[in-house]
Amino acid sequence: MQVYTSVSDDEVLEVTLMDRWWQVVLDYLDADQAPFSKGTLVAFRKRLINAQMDRQLDRTNH
């Protein structure tokens, strides 16, 4: 979703609290705190890169 919407890690944390679309997709409606931390996003991205899946996700958007 982050790649699709072109938002930064900091913005992801904001939109998970403000945007109902993100909340529905994440199954995290009406939350008062983000469902994960910025560190979680960084660690997940690193795992995608190590598995060479980051490029696969990027290709789906073009």
N, C-alpha and C positions, 0 to 999 in steps of 0.2 A: 504494500500500500504506500509505503514511503516513496519508493521509486516512482510509482504511478502518479502520485500527487506532487512530486518534486518538492518535498519539505525537508528541512534539516532535522537533525536529531532533537534539537531543542524544540522545534516546532511540533514534532511528533508528540512530545510530552504534553504540549498545550492542546493540540487538537483531540487527543484522547479524552480530554476533559470537556472540551467545548463543542465538538462536532458529533451530532447524533449518528451520522453515517459511520464514522470510525467506531463509535461505541457499539453499534449494532454488529458490525463485522467482527469486532473483538469480543462480542458477548460480554460487554462491560458497561451496561447502561447506568446512567445517573451516578457515576463514580465521583468521589470527592478527592481522589488522588490518582495519579497515573498508575496504570496496571503494571508498569515496569520502569526501570531506571534507564538513564542514558547509557550507563555501563553495560546494561543488558543488550541494548541495540548495537553497541560497538562490538561486544563479544559475539553476537549472532552474525554480524557482518563479516567478522574475521573467520568464522566457521564457514560461511558461504564462499568466501574467497579461497580458503584452503581446499575446499571441495570443488572449486572451479564452477560453482553454481551462480556466482554473481553475474557473470556474462550471460548465462542462460536467462536470468530474470530480466536483464537489460534488453535482450533481443525481443522479448515478448511485448515490449512497449513500442516497437518501431514497425 
